[in-house]
Structure formats: structure tokens, C-alpha cells
Amino acid sequence: MEAVSLEHIYDFKGHKALIREVSASDKKLILEGIKEMQPKSIYHRFFAAKKGLTGKELISLTEYDKRFHYAIGAITATSPIHPMGIARFDIFRENQEEAEFAITIIDKFQGMGVGKELLSLLIVEAKKRGVKILKGEMLTTNSNMIGLAQSMTKSHGCELKLSSAHQGIQTLSLILP
């Protein structure tokens, strides 16, 4: 199965970017990106304070079974290269019509459309693979993620469902058309 073609340069409010599939050689870029994030953004993504990722987490993001995992990242297209954001999904082996997804955008690139483009590309790839529902856990205070998901209802015809909150965390589900 061939992944969505990502071979062109994107323009995010004047910032030229390349979006490509994440590979094992991206560990350093991912760690650099985490260092550039504000504590609030890290907390919204990981539900905890973190200064970096463990070796196991890095391997999980960069060395994976492509049948069940897909990860893409946005990087600046000019030198020196800087990470802008990353998005991924993991298809549930027990129900391959559902996948868990996550997205992280480096603070200085938030609000420029990077997250919208990454999530759009995840949706296209998920549909190609027969995924019907993308699910992600999020803090109830993460209004940016809710707004991003709502934009997918318009641009991709997805249905958005939010679970009841439990201890400040809820599941966001995008039902794909």
C-alpha cells in the first residue's frame, strides 16, 4: 500500500515547509521540537510535564510497522531545518477500522495551518487504509484541538464526537465519511 504523496513544498503564512513521512533518522529533530515547546503545549499533548522523550517513545515514533502505524512531520524547507509539527495514527489490531491519532505542533508554528494540513493528510491516509474512525485523547481545556477537529467536519465531511470528560480528559473521535 502506497502512502499519500507528500512531495511538494507547503507555505504556512510565509514559512516554507516540507511534509514527509517520519523515519528512524528523525529522532534528533523530534527531540529538538520537544525542547522548543512551551510547558503548556507539552502538557496538552502528553498530559504531564516532560523535558523530552524516552528512547522507547522515540523508537515508537520513528521505527514502526507501516501496516499499522503512519507518522508524518512538517519541517522547514530551508536550512537550517527546524521541526514544525508531527502527526501520527496507530491502527488498532483488534479493530482495523479504528485508529488512535495524535498531533503536536511546535508553539511558534501554531495557528499557521500546519496542524490542519497534517491532520488532513492523516485523514486521507487513514481512509486509504480502510480506517473509519480516528480517536485521540485530549485534555478538555485543549480548545485548539477541538477547533482543529471541527475544521475537519467542514473540509473532509467528518463527524466529530466528544466523549464525556473523565478527570479532565476526553476522547475526540473523527468519524470519516
C-alpha positions as a printed Julia matrix, in Angstrom:
177×3 Matrix{Float64}:
   0.0    0.0    0.0
   1.5    3.3   -1.04
   1.2    6.28   1.3
  -0.14   9.69   0.32
   2.35  11.57  -1.86
   3.92  14.45   0.06
   6.44  15.67  -2.47
   5.81  19.38  -2.65
   6.63  22.47  -0.63
   3.88  23.92   1.55
   3.58  27.58   2.52
   2.36  28.29   6.04
   1.98  32.06   6.29
   5.36  32.66   4.66
   7.11  29.68   6.24
   8.11  27.19   3.55
   7.78  23.62   4.74
   8.22  20.06   3.62
   5.87  17.4    4.93
   7.17  13.87   4.78
   6.86  10.5    6.42
   8.77  10.2    9.69
  11.78   7.88   9.63
  14.31   6.44  12.07
  16.7    9.29  11.21
  14.25  11.86  12.64
  14.91  11.16  16.33
  17.12  14.24  16.73
  14.57  16.52  15.04
  11.8   15.21  17.28
  13.86  15.87  20.4
  14.68  19.38  19.14
  10.99  20.01  18.62
  10.1   18.96  22.17
  12.76  21.36  23.51
  11.12  24.23  21.56
   7.68  23.59  23.07
   6.24  25.56  25.96
   5.28  23.62  29.11
   1.54  24.18  28.45
   1.82  22.68  24.95
   3.73  19.69  26.28
   1.1   19.19  28.97
  -1.72  19.39  26.39
  -0.03  16.69  24.3
   1.32  14.32  26.97
  -0.93  15.15  29.99
   2.24  15.56  32.05
   5.31  17.74  32.34
   8.11  16.33  30.18
  11.52  17.55  29.16
  11.98  15.03  26.41
  11.01  11.6   25.2
  12.29   8.25  26.35
  14.24   6.04  23.98
  11.24   3.74  23.79
   8.93   6.65  22.85
  11.35   7.81  20.14
  11.58   4.32  18.68
   7.79   4.03  18.72
   7.5    7.28  16.73
  10.25   6.57  14.21
  10.67   2.81  13.78
   7.35   1.15  13.2
   5.29  -1.41  11.35
   3.96   0.58   8.39
   0.9   -1.66   8.13
  -0.47  -0.34  11.42
   1.34   2.95  12.01
   1.69   6.09   9.95
   3.58   9.22  11.01
   4.29  12.43   9.13
   6.19  15.51  10.11
   6.5   19.07   8.89
   9.95  20.64   8.76
  11.17  23.97   7.47
  12.19  23.72   3.84
  15.21  26.0    4.22
  18.44  25.46   6.1
  18.84  25.18   8.99
  16.0   22.7    9.19
  13.61  23.07  12.14
  10.76  20.79  13.17
   7.29  22.35  12.85
   4.96  19.54  13.83
   4.26  15.83  13.78
   1.12  13.73  13.42
   0.53  10.01  13.52
  -2.02   7.27  13.8
  -1.89   3.68  15.02
  -4.49   1.28  13.68
  -5.98  -0.95  16.36
  -5.04  -4.53  15.52
  -8.23  -5.88  17.09
 -10.45  -3.46  15.07
  -8.7   -2.2   11.98
 -11.49   0.24  11.17
 -10.34   2.39  14.1
  -7.06   4.13  14.82
  -5.67   6.23  17.64
  -4.18   9.53  16.45
  -2.1   12.34  17.9
  -0.77  15.61  16.62
   1.8   18.04  18.02
   2.68  21.44  16.6
   5.68  23.43  17.84
   4.41  26.6   19.53
   5.88  29.14  17.12
   4.15  27.37  14.21
   0.72  27.07  15.83
  -2.12  28.95  14.16
  -0.47  28.87  10.73
  -2.29  25.87   9.27
   0.42  23.27   9.94
  -1.86  21.2   12.18
  -4.76  21.45   9.72
  -2.6   20.19   6.87
  -1.09  17.36   8.9
  -4.5   16.21  10.15
  -5.93  16.47   6.62
  -3.14  14.23   5.33
  -3.71  11.77   8.19
  -7.4   11.57   7.27
  -6.63  10.91   3.6
  -4.14   8.16   4.5
  -6.47   6.63   7.11
  -9.29   6.42   4.57
  -6.96   4.74   2.06
  -6.25   2.1    4.69
  -9.91   1.46   5.47
  -9.94   3.31   8.79
 -13.38   4.7    9.58
 -12.75   6.34  12.97
  -9.75   8.31  14.24
  -9.71   8.64  18.05
  -7.49  10.76  20.22
  -7.4   11.53  23.91
  -7.16  15.17  24.83
  -7.48  17.48  27.79
 -10.87  19.15  27.99
  -9.03  22.5   28.1
  -7.4   21.93  24.68
  -9.71  24.22  22.72
  -7.22  24.43  19.83
  -7.6   20.69  19.19
 -11.38  20.91  19.28
 -11.24  23.79  16.78
  -8.9   21.82  14.53
 -11.18  18.78  14.62
 -14.23  20.97  13.89
 -12.47  22.3   10.8
 -12.23  18.71   9.52
 -16.02  18.4    9.64
 -16.17  21.14   7.02
 -13.16  20.29   4.85
 -13.44  16.48   4.94
 -17.06  15.82   5.85
 -16.07  14.09   9.09
 -18.4   13.79  12.03
 -16.96  14.94  15.35
 -17.85  13.24  18.62
 -16.51  14.11  22.05
 -16.83  11.66  24.93
 -17.8   12.7   28.41
 -14.86  14.06  30.35
 -13.24  11.91  33.0
 -10.68  13.61  35.22
 -10.22  16.38  32.65
  -9.56  14.02  29.72
 -11.93  13.15  26.91
 -11.79  11.2   23.68
 -12.2   13.07  20.44
 -13.47  10.87  17.59
 -13.47  11.82  13.94
 -15.83   9.58  12.02
 -14.56   9.55   8.46
 -17.01   9.7    5.55
